[in-house]
């Protein structure tokens, strides 16, 4: 009777259900489970030597990718494409050089990172705090470790675990993952990045940075009694083993994100959210083989930022980033949307919707948060209006963006898709109309236009404050114009004629009354929103008129400044809303 061939160090017959690999030296076959080779890693092996042959022929070698350069797809005729996150990928990623993030990262102390600083300088570049002092955040003691996470959160809590090599996720109990973490023989690289713990005991010992709590829409504007609960995105625990890798992504909802390293370190690969880079990202992410293409090779610059133990990093909205964990790491993070980056948040959200991205860290009910913010901005603008104060320019700009989104979401053809995120007791049409009205009360000329006006008037030795006031309220406009006209009349000894808000002298001609236009009926909610194009046209017309005035008055400077100002008053009528009329 013929004997059955046996293989491997276990000397068992061939089993069709088990993966086997051939030794390139002795030509014997070995079970992957017996020699510690995963089936998914086998295609990356160039020359394999079994444990016995390693002693005489050396260790096994991995395939080298021929070209990892810009625009390379990672595919060739004789070598399988390198999977992002695989051992080959991680090895090559570690060996590459990138521009230092020192060129783009703003380094601040905790006491310097204030609301006033961000309002003045914006939040468009990553911010690094070397120490947590002054950040107003709470973290566990340095002795806190993975077993403590299990104790505070609960061993039976289900967690999403990422298989880094395959870039796939699966469910596992926290206890099972902790056992894997402490095991001496990790056959896979597993990663936990979305353990949200606000409903656990660990919530009491971790507090996000104070600046995050001040900025966050969810923390400040989401009602506690709302039917839809607050999105749970503010506190995440990240448990990552060595060589964990998260591929390039934009946070859902265009959220900004903070990271604090309690133990270990992380390496961030950061790409600016320019229009070109966002377009490239969308094209890359929509590709069927994007997991085999290194996105950083498709952009001009990708910056490398190493975040060490005890440091905190704040990444702004829209930044495209990937994360490598060079050593075992325990970190905390959180997502937040805010008023400083409304335009980028909305743009990232639209990209997310087009790509239909499924992620382990979603930002649920993003549109609901926008509705609550729109209502808040309306009340805030009304309060400032009554106090004769102006909102910050970034708030006005954000309100325009949000109101434009409201219009799009409430169109008849789009309402079915978006109505589930409309808060209860919210009247969208009225909110859109009222918010648009408050926006229209703002000065029509943008700061850049105002600077251009000042520059042109200075060419004729005029001051924009003498002719072009951009008041917050109508009353203030009339009072300012009245006082300026009277003051001018006293200085020149002449009667002002036809100026804006004239003194009403009997010999002066009164401006012709303009009949109010009949309100135009609208069957669409679109007409309720602020018209940015019309506003831009008003600014452009203003520049054209003033360009003419500069030339007109420059020819007559010999007759004196009073004469030039009088001509300016005769030519222009300043509408009570601040618009210029010939």
C-alpha positions as CSV (number, residue, x, y, z in Angstrom):
1,X,0.0,0.0,0.0
2,X,1.4,3.4,-1.0
3,X,2.4,5.8,1.8
4,X,0.8,9.3,1.9
5,X,3.3,12.1,1.6
6,X,3.7,14.3,4.6
7,X,4.8,17.9,4.7
8,X,5.8,20.7,7.1
9,X,7.5,20.6,10.5
10,X,4.3,18.9,11.8
11,X,4.8,16.0,9.2
12,X,1.1,15.8,8.3
13,X,-0.4,15.0,4.9
14,X,-1.7,17.7,2.6
15,X,-4.9,19.4,3.8
16,X,-6.8,21.3,1.1
17,X,-8.4,23.6,3.7
18,X,-5.0,24.9,5.0
19,X,-2.8,27.5,3.4
20,X,0.8,26.2,2.7
21,X,4.0,27.9,1.4
22,X,7.0,26.3,-0.4
23,X,10.5,26.9,0.9
24,X,12.7,28.1,-2.0
25,X,15.7,26.3,-0.5
26,X,14.6,22.8,0.5
27,X,11.4,22.8,-1.7
28,X,9.3,21.4,1.1
29,X,5.9,22.8,1.8
30,X,4.8,24.3,5.2
31,X,1.5,25.2,6.8
32,X,1.3,29.0,7.2
33,X,0.0,28.4,10.8
34,X,3.0,26.3,11.6
35,X,5.7,28.7,10.4
36,X,3.9,32.0,11.2
37,X,3.1,33.2,7.7
38,X,-0.3,34.7,7.0
39,X,-1.9,33.9,3.7
40,X,-2.5,37.6,3.0
41,X,1.2,38.3,3.5
42,X,2.5,35.6,1.2
43,X,2.2,37.6,-2.1
44,X,4.6,40.1,-0.7
45,X,7.3,37.5,0.0
46,X,10.0,37.3,-2.7
47,X,12.1,34.4,-1.4
48,X,10.9,32.2,1.4
49,X,13.1,30.2,3.7
50,X,11.7,27.8,6.2
51,X,12.9,27.8,9.9
52,X,15.5,25.1,9.1
53,X,16.8,26.7,6.0
54,X,17.0,30.2,7.6
55,X,20.1,28.9,9.5
56,X,22.1,28.2,6.3
57,X,20.4,30.4,3.6
58,X,19.4,33.5,5.7
59,X,16.0,35.0,6.4
60,X,13.2,35.3,3.9
61,X,13.1,38.5,1.8
62,X,10.1,40.6,0.7
63,X,9.4,41.9,-2.7
64,X,10.4,45.5,-3.5
65,X,8.0,47.8,-5.3
66,X,9.6,49.0,-8.5
67,X,8.3,52.5,-8.4
68,X,6.7,54.5,-5.6
69,X,6.8,57.8,-7.3
70,X,4.2,60.5,-8.1
71,X,1.3,59.3,-10.3
72,X,2.4,55.6,-9.9
73,X,-0.6,53.4,-9.5
74,X,1.3,50.8,-7.6
75,X,0.7,48.2,-10.3
76,X,3.1,46.4,-12.6
77,X,3.1,43.4,-14.8
78,X,5.3,41.2,-12.6
79,X,4.7,42.4,-9.1
80,X,1.5,42.6,-7.2
81,X,0.5,46.1,-6.1
82,X,1.5,47.0,-2.6
83,X,-1.5,47.2,-0.2
84,X,-1.5,50.3,2.0
85,X,-0.9,49.1,5.5
86,X,0.9,45.9,4.6
87,X,4.4,45.1,6.0
88,X,6.0,46.1,2.7
89,X,4.1,49.4,2.7
90,X,5.0,50.2,6.3
91,X,8.7,49.4,5.7
92,X,8.9,51.7,2.7
93,X,6.9,54.4,4.4
94,X,9.4,54.4,7.3
95,X,12.3,54.8,4.9
96,X,10.9,57.7,3.0
97,X,11.6,61.4,3.7
98,X,8.9,64.1,3.9
99,X,9.0,67.9,4.4
100,X,9.0,68.8,8.0
101,X,5.7,70.0,9.5
102,X,7.6,72.8,11.2
103,X,6.8,74.9,8.0
104,X,3.1,74.7,8.6
105,X,2.4,73.8,12.3
106,X,1.9,76.6,14.7
107,X,3.4,76.0,18.1
108,X,1.6,77.5,21.0
109,X,1.5,77.1,24.8
110,X,-1.8,76.2,26.4
111,X,-2.3,79.7,27.7
112,X,-1.7,81.2,24.2
113,X,-4.4,79.0,22.6
114,X,-7.4,81.2,23.3
115,X,-10.6,82.2,21.5
116,X,-9.2,85.7,21.0
117,X,-6.1,84.3,19.3
118,X,-8.1,82.1,16.9
119,X,-10.5,84.9,16.0
120,X,-7.6,87.2,15.2
121,X,-5.4,84.7,13.4
122,X,-7.9,82.0,12.2
123,X,-7.7,78.3,12.6
124,X,-6.3,77.3,9.2
125,X,-3.1,75.5,10.1
126,X,-2.4,72.7,12.6
127,X,-1.5,73.8,16.2
128,X,0.9,71.9,18.4
129,X,1.0,72.3,22.2
130,X,4.1,70.8,23.7
131,X,2.5,70.4,27.1
132,X,-1.0,70.1,28.3
133,X,-0.5,72.8,30.9
134,X,-2.9,75.7,30.2
135,X,-5.1,73.8,27.8
136,X,-7.8,73.2,30.5
137,X,-8.0,69.5,29.7
138,X,-8.0,66.5,32.0
139,X,-6.1,63.3,31.4
140,X,-5.5,60.1,33.4
141,X,-2.2,59.7,35.3
142,X,0.8,58.4,33.3
143,X,0.4,55.0,35.0
144,X,-3.0,54.6,33.3
145,X,-2.8,51.8,30.7
146,X,-4.8,49.5,28.4
147,X,-6.0,47.2,31.3
148,X,-7.4,50.4,33.0
149,X,-9.3,51.2,29.8
150,X,-10.9,47.8,30.0
151,X,-11.8,48.4,33.7
152,X,-13.3,51.8,33.1
153,X,-15.2,51.0,29.9
154,X,-16.2,47.4,30.5
155,X,-14.7,44.1,29.2
156,X,-17.9,43.2,27.3
157,X,-18.2,46.4,25.4
158,X,-18.1,45.8,21.6
159,X,-15.4,47.7,19.7
160,X,-14.6,48.2,16.0
161,X,-11.2,46.7,15.3
162,X,-9.3,47.5,12.1
163,X,-7.1,44.9,10.5
164,X,-4.3,47.3,9.3
165,X,-2.9,44.9,6.6
166,X,-6.2,44.4,5.0
167,X,-7.6,47.8,5.9
168,X,-10.9,46.1,6.9
169,X,-12.8,46.3,10.2
170,X,-14.6,43.8,12.4
171,X,-16.3,43.6,15.8
172,X,-14.6,42.3,18.9
173,X,-15.2,42.5,22.6
174,X,-12.8,44.9,24.4
175,X,-11.6,42.1,26.6
176,X,-10.6,40.1,23.5
177,X,-8.7,43.0,22.1
178,X,-6.9,43.6,25.4
179,X,-5.8,40.0,25.4
180,X,-4.5,40.4,21.9
181,X,-2.7,43.6,22.9
182,X,-0.8,41.9,25.8
183,X,0.0,38.7,23.8
184,X,3.6,38.1,22.9
185,X,2.9,36.7,19.5
186,X,0.7,39.2,17.5
187,X,0.0,37.6,14.2
188,X,-2.0,40.6,13.0
189,X,-1.7,44.3,13.3
190,X,-5.0,45.4,14.9
191,X,-6.1,48.9,15.7
192,X,-8.9,50.5,17.8
193,X,-9.6,54.1,16.7
194,X,-13.2,54.8,17.5
195,X,-13.9,53.8,21.1
196,X,-16.3,56.6,22.1
197,X,-16.6,56.6,25.9
198,X,-18.9,59.5,27.0
199,X,-21.4,57.0,28.4
200,X,-18.8,55.1,30.5
201,X,-16.9,55.7,33.8
202,X,-13.9,56.9,31.8
203,X,-15.8,60.0,30.9
204,X,-15.2,61.4,34.4
205,X,-11.4,61.3,34.1
206,X,-11.0,62.6,30.6
207,X,-11.9,66.2,29.6
208,X,-11.3,67.7,26.1
209,X,-9.3,71.0,25.8
210,X,-11.1,74.1,26.9
211,X,-10.8,75.8,23.5
212,X,-12.6,72.8,21.9
213,X,-15.5,73.1,24.4
214,X,-15.8,76.8,23.6
215,X,-15.8,76.3,19.9
216,X,-17.9,73.1,19.5
217,X,-21.3,73.5,17.9
218,X,-22.5,70.3,19.7
219,X,-21.4,71.5,23.1
220,X,-22.8,75.0,22.8
221,X,-25.9,75.0,20.4
222,X,-27.4,71.5,20.5
223,X,-30.4,71.6,22.9
224,X,-30.3,69.2,25.8
225,X,-33.9,68.3,25.3
226,X,-33.8,67.7,21.6
227,X,-35.4,64.6,20.3
228,X,-32.2,63.8,18.4
229,X,-29.5,63.1,20.9
230,X,-26.2,65.0,20.7
231,X,-23.7,63.4,18.3
232,X,-21.2,61.3,20.3
233,X,-18.0,62.5,18.7
234,X,-16.2,64.5,21.4
235,X,-14.2,61.8,23.3
236,X,-12.4,58.8,21.6
237,X,-9.9,56.4,23.0
238,X,-7.3,55.2,20.5
239,X,-5.4,51.9,21.3
240,X,-2.9,51.3,18.5
241,X,-0.1,48.7,18.3
242,X,3.2,49.2,16.5
243,X,2.9,49.6,12.7
244,X,-0.8,50.6,12.9
245,X,-1.7,52.7,9.9
246,X,-4.8,54.8,9.0
247,X,-4.9,55.8,5.4
248,X,-5.5,59.4,4.1
249,X,-8.8,60.8,5.0
250,X,-10.8,63.9,5.8
251,X,-12.8,63.9,9.0
252,X,-16.5,63.5,8.5
253,X,-18.5,66.7,8.4
254,X,-15.2,68.5,7.8
255,X,-14.7,68.4,11.6
256,X,-11.5,69.6,13.2
257,X,-9.9,67.1,15.5
258,X,-7.6,67.1,18.5
259,X,-5.2,64.3,19.6
260,X,-3.4,63.9,22.9
261,X,-0.7,61.2,23.3
262,X,-0.8,59.6,26.8
263,X,1.7,56.8,25.9
264,X,3.9,56.2,22.9
265,X,3.8,58.4,19.8
266,X,2.2,58.9,16.4
267,X,3.3,60.2,13.0
268,X,0.9,62.4,11.1
269,X,1.2,62.9,7.3
270,X,-0.6,66.2,6.6
271,X,-1.8,67.7,3.3
272,X,-3.2,71.2,2.9
273,X,-6.9,71.3,1.8
274,X,-6.3,73.5,-1.3
275,X,-8.9,73.2,-4.1
276,X,-6.4,71.2,-6.2
277,X,-5.6,68.8,-3.4
278,X,-9.3,68.3,-2.5
279,X,-10.1,67.5,-6.1
280,X,-7.2,65.1,-6.3
281,X,-8.4,63.5,-3.0
282,X,-11.9,63.0,-4.3
283,X,-10.6,61.4,-7.5
284,X,-8.2,59.2,-5.5
285,X,-10.9,58.1,-3.0
286,X,-13.4,57.3,-5.6
287,X,-10.9,55.0,-7.4
288,X,-11.6,51.3,-7.0
289,X,-7.9,50.6,-6.2
290,X,-7.2,53.6,-4.0
291,X,-5.9,51.3,-1.2
292,X,-3.1,50.4,-3.5
293,X,-2.1,54.0,-4.3
294,X,-0.2,56.2,-1.8
295,X,-2.1,59.5,-2.1
296,X,0.8,61.7,-0.9
297,X,2.5,60.9,-4.3
298,X,-0.2,62.7,-6.1
299,X,0.2,66.1,-4.4
300,X,3.0,68.6,-4.3
301,X,3.7,68.5,-0.6
302,X,2.9,66.1,2.2
303,X,4.3,67.2,5.6
304,X,5.4,64.8,8.4
305,X,4.6,65.7,12.0
306,X,5.7,63.5,14.9
307,X,3.5,63.8,18.0
308,X,5.3,62.6,21.1
309,X,4.0,61.5,24.5
310,X,2.4,64.4,26.4
311,X,1.9,66.5,23.3
312,X,-1.4,67.7,21.9
313,X,-2.2,68.4,18.2
314,X,-5.1,70.3,16.7
315,X,-5.9,69.6,13.0
316,X,-8.1,72.1,11.3
317,X,-11.1,71.4,9.1
318,X,-10.5,69.8,5.7
319,X,-6.9,68.8,6.2
320,X,-6.1,65.5,4.5
321,X,-4.2,63.3,6.8
322,X,-2.8,59.7,7.4
323,X,-1.5,58.3,10.7
324,X,1.3,55.9,11.4
325,X,2.0,54.4,14.9
326,X,5.7,53.6,15.2
327,X,5.4,52.2,18.7
328,X,2.5,50.9,20.9
329,X,0.4,53.9,21.7
330,X,-2.5,55.0,23.9
331,X,-4.1,58.3,22.9
332,X,-7.3,60.4,23.2
333,X,-9.0,62.5,20.6
334,X,-12.2,64.2,19.7
335,X,-14.0,65.8,16.7
336,X,-15.6,69.3,16.7
337,X,-17.3,71.6,14.2
338,X,-17.3,75.3,14.8
339,X,-17.9,78.8,13.4
340,X,-14.3,79.5,12.3
341,X,-14.4,77.0,9.4
342,X,-17.9,76.9,8.1
343,X,-17.0,77.1,4.5
344,X,-14.5,74.3,4.6
345,X,-16.7,72.1,6.8
346,X,-19.5,72.4,4.2
347,X,-17.2,71.7,1.4
348,X,-15.8,68.6,3.1
349,X,-19.4,67.5,3.9
350,X,-20.4,67.7,0.2
351,X,-17.3,65.7,-0.8
352,X,-18.3,63.1,1.8
353,X,-21.8,62.9,0.4
354,X,-20.6,62.5,-3.2
355,X,-18.2,59.8,-2.2
356,X,-20.7,58.0,0.0
357,X,-17.9,57.3,2.4
358,X,-18.5,54.7,5.1
359,X,-16.3,55.4,8.1
360,X,-15.8,54.2,11.7
361,X,-15.8,57.8,12.8
362,X,-19.0,59.4,11.3
363,X,-20.4,62.8,12.3
364,X,-24.1,61.9,12.7
365,X,-26.7,64.5,12.1
366,X,-24.3,67.1,10.8
367,X,-27.2,69.0,9.0
368,X,-29.2,69.1,12.3
369,X,-26.2,70.8,13.9
370,X,-26.2,73.4,11.1
371,X,-29.9,74.2,11.7
372,X,-29.3,74.8,15.4
373,X,-26.3,77.0,14.6
374,X,-28.4,79.0,12.0
375,X,-31.0,79.7,14.7
376,X,-28.3,80.7,17.1
377,X,-26.7,83.1,14.6
378,X,-30.0,84.7,13.9
379,X,-30.6,85.5,17.6
380,X,-27.0,86.7,18.0
381,X,-27.3,89.0,15.0
382,X,-30.5,90.5,16.3
383,X,-29.0,91.1,19.7
384,X,-26.0,92.9,18.2
385,X,-28.2,94.9,15.8
386,X,-30.2,96.2,18.8
387,X,-26.9,97.2,20.5
388,X,-25.6,98.9,17.3
389,X,-22.7,96.4,17.2
390,X,-21.4,94.4,14.3
391,X,-20.8,90.7,14.3
392,X,-17.3,89.4,13.5
393,X,-16.7,89.1,9.7
394,X,-16.2,85.3,10.0
395,X,-19.7,85.0,11.6
396,X,-21.3,86.9,8.7
397,X,-19.5,84.8,6.1
398,X,-20.4,81.6,7.9
399,X,-24.1,82.6,8.1
400,X,-24.1,83.1,4.3
401,X,-22.7,79.7,3.7
402,X,-25.1,78.0,6.1
403,X,-28.1,79.9,4.7
404,X,-27.1,78.8,1.2
405,X,-27.0,75.2,2.4
406,X,-30.4,75.6,4.0
407,X,-31.8,76.7,0.6
408,X,-30.3,73.7,-1.1
409,X,-31.5,71.2,1.5
410,X,-35.1,72.6,1.4
411,X,-35.6,72.6,-2.3
412,X,-38.5,70.5,-3.4
413,X,-36.4,67.9,-5.2
414,X,-34.0,67.6,-2.3
415,X,-36.3,67.9,0.7
416,X,-37.0,64.2,0.9
417,X,-33.3,63.4,1.3
418,X,-32.7,66.0,4.0
419,X,-36.0,66.3,6.0
420,X,-35.0,63.6,8.5
421,X,-32.3,65.9,9.9
422,X,-34.6,68.9,10.3
423,X,-35.0,69.6,14.0
424,X,-38.4,69.4,15.6
425,X,-40.3,72.7,15.9
426,X,-38.1,74.3,13.4
427,X,-39.6,76.5,10.7
428,X,-37.1,76.4,7.9
429,X,-38.6,78.9,5.5
430,X,-39.0,81.5,8.2
431,X,-35.5,80.9,9.5
432,X,-34.0,81.3,6.0
433,X,-35.9,84.5,5.5
434,X,-35.0,86.1,8.8
435,X,-31.4,85.1,8.6
436,X,-31.1,86.5,5.1
437,X,-32.7,89.7,6.3
438,X,-30.1,90.1,9.1
439,X,-27.3,89.3,6.7
440,X,-28.5,92.1,4.4
441,X,-28.2,94.6,7.2
442,X,-24.5,94.1,7.1
443,X,-22.2,96.5,5.2
444,X,-22.5,95.6,1.5
445,X,-18.8,96.2,0.8
446,X,-16.4,93.6,1.8
447,X,-13.2,94.6,3.6
448,X,-11.2,94.2,0.4
449,X,-13.6,96.5,-1.4
450,X,-13.5,99.0,1.3
451,X,-9.7,99.1,1.2
452,X,-9.9,99.6,-2.6
453,X,-12.3,102.5,-2.1
454,X,-10.0,104.1,0.5
455,X,-7.1,103.7,-1.8
456,X,-8.8,105.4,-4.7
457,X,-10.2,108.2,-2.6
458,X,-6.7,108.8,-1.2
459,X,-5.5,109.4,-4.7
460,X,-7.8,112.4,-4.8
461,X,-6.9,113.4,-1.2
462,X,-10.3,112.3,0.0
463,X,-11.2,110.1,3.0
464,X,-13.8,107.3,2.7
465,X,-15.1,108.3,6.1
466,X,-16.2,111.6,4.7
467,X,-18.2,110.1,1.9
468,X,-18.8,106.4,2.3
469,X,-20.1,105.3,5.6
470,X,-21.0,101.6,6.1
471,X,-23.2,101.7,9.2
472,X,-24.7,98.8,11.1
473,X,-28.0,100.6,11.7
474,X,-30.0,103.1,9.6
475,X,-30.2,105.5,12.5
476,X,-26.5,105.6,13.0
477,X,-26.1,106.2,9.2
478,X,-28.3,109.2,9.3
479,X,-26.7,110.7,12.4
480,X,-23.2,110.3,11.1
481,X,-24.1,111.8,7.8
482,X,-25.9,114.7,9.4
483,X,-23.0,115.5,11.7
484,X,-20.4,115.2,9.0
485,X,-22.4,117.5,6.6
486,X,-22.9,120.2,9.3
487,X,-19.2,120.0,10.3
488,X,-18.2,120.5,6.7
489,X,-20.5,123.5,6.3
490,X,-19.0,125.2,9.4
491,X,-15.5,124.6,8.2
492,X,-16.0,125.9,4.6
493,X,-18.6,128.6,5.4
494,X,-20.6,127.3,2.5
495,X,-24.0,125.6,2.5
496,X,-23.8,121.9,1.8
497,X,-26.0,121.1,-1.2
498,X,-27.2,117.6,-2.2
499,X,-24.9,115.7,0.1
500,X,-25.8,112.5,1.7
501,X,-28.0,113.1,4.6
502,X,-27.9,116.9,4.0
503,X,-28.6,119.5,6.7
504,X,-32.0,120.4,5.2
505,X,-31.1,124.1,4.4
506,X,-33.9,125.9,2.6
507,X,-31.7,126.9,-0.3
508,X,-30.5,123.3,-0.8
509,X,-32.2,121.0,-3.2
510,X,-33.8,117.9,-1.7
511,X,-33.1,114.5,-3.2
512,X,-35.9,113.3,-5.4
513,X,-38.0,110.7,-3.6
514,X,-37.6,107.2,-4.9
515,X,-40.8,105.1,-5.1
516,X,-40.4,101.8,-3.3
517,X,-40.3,98.8,-5.6
518,X,-43.2,96.4,-5.4
519,X,-42.1,93.2,-3.6
520,X,-41.6,90.4,-6.1
521,X,-43.6,87.3,-5.5
522,X,-41.7,84.1,-5.1
523,X,-42.8,80.6,-5.3
524,X,-39.4,79.2,-4.3
525,X,-37.5,79.3,-1.1
526,X,-34.4,80.3,-3.0
527,X,-35.3,84.0,-3.2
528,X,-35.3,84.2,0.6
529,X,-31.6,83.7,0.8
530,X,-28.9,86.3,0.7
531,X,-27.8,87.0,-2.9
532,X,-24.0,86.9,-2.9
533,X,-23.8,87.7,-6.7
534,X,-25.9,90.8,-6.3
535,X,-23.8,91.9,-3.4
536,X,-20.7,91.4,-5.5
537,X,-22.2,93.4,-8.3
538,X,-22.9,96.3,-5.9
539,X,-19.3,96.3,-4.8
540,X,-18.1,96.2,-8.4
541,X,-20.4,99.1,-9.4
542,X,-19.1,101.1,-6.4
543,X,-15.5,100.6,-7.7
544,X,-16.5,101.7,-11.2
545,X,-18.2,104.9,-9.9
546,X,-15.3,105.7,-7.6
547,X,-12.7,105.1,-10.4
548,X,-14.6,107.8,-12.4
549,X,-14.7,110.1,-9.4
550,X,-11.0,109.9,-8.9
551,X,-10.3,111.0,-12.4
552,X,-13.1,113.6,-12.3
553,X,-11.9,115.2,-9.1
554,X,-8.2,114.9,-9.8
555,X,-8.7,117.4,-12.8
556,X,-10.2,119.9,-10.5
557,X,-8.0,119.8,-7.4
558,X,-6.9,123.4,-8.2
559,X,-10.3,124.6,-7.0
560,X,-9.7,123.2,-3.5
561,X,-10.9,120.3,-1.5
562,X,-14.2,121.8,-0.5
563,X,-15.2,122.1,-4.2
564,X,-14.2,118.5,-4.8
565,X,-16.2,117.2,-1.9
566,X,-19.2,119.3,-3.1
567,X,-19.0,117.7,-6.5
568,X,-18.8,114.3,-4.9
569,X,-22.0,115.1,-3.0
570,X,-23.8,116.2,-6.1
571,X,-22.8,113.2,-8.2
572,X,-23.6,110.6,-5.5
573,X,-26.6,109.9,-3.4
574,X,-26.0,107.5,-0.6
575,X,-28.9,105.2,0.0
576,X,-29.9,104.6,3.6
577,X,-28.7,101.0,3.3
578,X,-25.3,102.2,2.2
579,X,-25.6,101.5,-1.5
580,X,-24.3,104.1,-4.0
581,X,-26.6,105.5,-6.5
582,X,-25.8,107.9,-9.5
